[in-house]
Structure formats: structure tokens, C-alpha cells
Amino acid sequence: MKNKISQMRPELWMFIILISAVALGNGLSDGVYSNYFKEVYHVTAFQRGFIEFPRELPGLLCAFVIGLIGFLGDIRMAFIAQVLAAVGATLLGFFTPVFGLMLVFLFINSMGMHLFMPLSDSIGMSLAEPDKIGKRMGQFSSVKALFGLFAALLVFFGFRMGVFSFESKIKWVFLMAAAAFVIAIVMAALMIGKVKPKKTAPRRLKLVFRKQYRYYYLLTILKGVQKQIAFVYGTWVIVDLLLKKADTIALLTIIVTFISIFFLSQLGRWMDRFGIKKMMYLDALTFIIIYIIYGFVVWGIVGGVLPDHGWSVWFIYLLYISDRLSMQIGMVNSIYLKSIAVDPEEVTSTLSTGISLDHFVSITAALAGGVVWATWGSQWVFFLAAAFSLGNLYVAIKVQPEKEQEASRILRKKLQSK
């Protein structure tokens, strides 16, 4: 085991340090936003949905930004992403501005975070050995989970012990996040000079729409809806309906990330062992089941059939944890795209195009979710999410990864011969 660790390629170690710092920074910033909005700006459910527009707009713009600066290469773009994330977190830490200006600071931080999303998967898959992509992606995700756990512990004890507070002039939790992003900046700068040129060769990226990628794009669109439910309204049930503070969300995050450290490594092995199609079935069914149950439990609490304390609250916590874990199965989508890519050079641009589609839907889903919550009741947000998740099941039924790989190989040869 010791020899395996010592023989790991330097670029893998550098990437692991980079994603560790990013995970820590995201956990200390993005992980506390819901409580920050509630405690500092006293937002309603409808306003919470509106906030997702500036927060998710960078994801919508992601493909266009990467298209503009793609000639720099993945690592240099990752460097820029961390600079933006650090600047946004620093501004939020030092200032408590009026609501509109806060949204600008949030946008800057979110642009960095979203810009790194496709780059993280692209860099990770390019560094992984061809026969160990699932394993490496699982390991990378486990590392992120480990540092997400560390961030959640810092948030929990920081708020419990009074080190962090949203009532203080300086928001130290955001400044610590900025410090983590600075570490990521340094590591990205080192990688620019150290990673082999063939891994980061500059290339012009563009929006990619191929018929071959239609199922991948459908999955990213569906993920946009599911993500909003999991990260916005799943959290809002606890913050708004159950009136819990940041330390409660942090404690739940600690549990999720602790389980994820082991779950994600195993998930990577399952992908290599069982294949893409079976994992897509698992992905679809977990979403459908969890959101149906979520809807009925929330309905019961709001309607007074179930108590807003005791076992029903613990059941909400269990659903929250299960929902966050089920989101992680979505890593199969990136592996699926990698396996059917017509041109390996298209992976980053296709991932970024997918993220833009994801976030176009995310923004719409966030706004619609706030309206649904306020008009028809919070439970219908989850019932509608379950209905949308039937789309994941449709994709799992339709995809034929082996046949699609062969079709992409034939198309690649045709394009190369021209």
C-alpha cells in the first residue's frame, strides 16, 4: 500500500491537493449560504428561489466563458476559477452589503465555483489511467468528501462555539473559505508548470451539440431540477419549516460527507464492475423513491398530521442524507460521456455545455419551485421532482453504452479521414 502511494504520479497528487482545497472552500461558503440568507437577510421561500438566479447564472454562462478562454487550457482556467471564488468569498467575509450588492459578490464567488465544475471532471478523467477511470473518479470524489467533512466540522464547532457568526461585522467563515481558495490558486499555478503538456495543451473550446450526446444532455437537464430540490428546497425544509440553524445543517453535512468518503470509493468500483447502464437505473430509482417519500412527509408535517418534532424531524434528516448521497451517483453521467465521446478533445466543452443546460433548468426550477412552494404547498416541489426523475429512468432504459461507443468510434474515423 505504501509503495502504491509513493508511486502515484506527481500530477495526481497535485490534483488531489487542488480539489481538496476547493472542497474545503466550498464547504465553508456554499455550505452555509441558506442560513446566511435566512439569518442576515430574512428571505422568504420565494426570495430564496429568486436568489438562485444570480447564484446559478454562472453555471448557465459556463460554456460561453470556457468557450472564450478555452485556448488557455484546463489548468489555467482552473487557476482563474479559484481566483474568482477567492475574491467573492473575501468580499462576503469583510462586508455585509445591501441585498443587491450581496448578490453581486455571490455571483463572483459562484462564477469561480461553477467554472471549475466541468474542469474538475475533465482534468480528473484526463489524469486517470484508461482502465481505472471509475476507480480514480471515485477516489477523487472521496477526497472531496473528506475535506467537505472537515469543512462541515469547522462550521459546526465554529458556530456552536461562537467563532463563526452571521451577526458579526466580519464573517470569518467566508474568510476561511477564501484562504482555502488561495491554496487552490497556488496549487493550480504549480500544476501549470508541472503537468505534462499533452494533458493541458491549449485548445479552442466551443459549444458542442451532437446527436450522440443527447442522453447525456437530457441527464444534465434533469440533474438541474434535482439539484435545486436537493440543495435548495431540501435544505429550506429544515431551515424554514423546522427553523434549524447553521449548526444543524453542518451536522447533517458531517454525516453525509463521512458516509461519502467510503460510499464514493465503492461507487467508483461499482461503476467499473456493473457498468454504466445498471448504475443509471440505480440513479433513477433512488431519486424517484426519495422524492415521493419526501413529499408525503413534508405534506404530513405542514398539514399537522405529523408532528414538527421528534421522529418525523429525524425522518426528514434521514431523507436529507439519502438525497445528498443519491446525488453523488450522478458521477456516472460524466463517465458515460467520456466513454462515448467522438473526440476526446470535446469532453471539457461538452461537460461545460451540459453544465450550462443544467443551470438554465436550475434557474427556472428555482424560481418555479418558490412559486409552487408559496402557492400550492412545499410538498408539491418534491412530488414534481419525482415526476421529472422518471426521465432518468427513461434514459437508463434507452442507453446502449457499448453500441454508442462503437458508433462514436466509427464517426471518429470518418471525421479523421476528411
Buried (B, 14 or more C-beta within 10 A) or exposed (E): EEEEEEEEEEBBEBBBBBBBBBBBBBBBBBBBBBBBBBBBBEBEBBBBBBBBBBBBBBBBBBBEBBBEBBEBBBBBBBBBBBBBBBBBBBBBBBBBEEEEEBBEBBBBBBBBBBBBBBBBBBBBBBBBEEEEBBBBBBBBBBBBBBBBBBBBBBBBEBBBEEEBBBEEEEBBBBBBBBBBBBBBBBBBBBBBEEBEEEBBEEBEBBEBEBEBBEBBBBBBBBBBBBBBBBBBBBBBBBBBBBEBBBBBBBBBBBBBBBBBBEBBBEBBEBBBEEBBBBBBBBBBBBBBBBBBBBBBBBBBBBEEEBEBEEEBBEBBBBBBBBBBBBBBBBBBBBBBBBBBBBBEBBBBBBBBBBBBBBBBBBBBBBBBBBEBBEEEBBBBBBBBBBEBBEBBBBBBEEBEBEEBBEBBEEBBEEEEEE
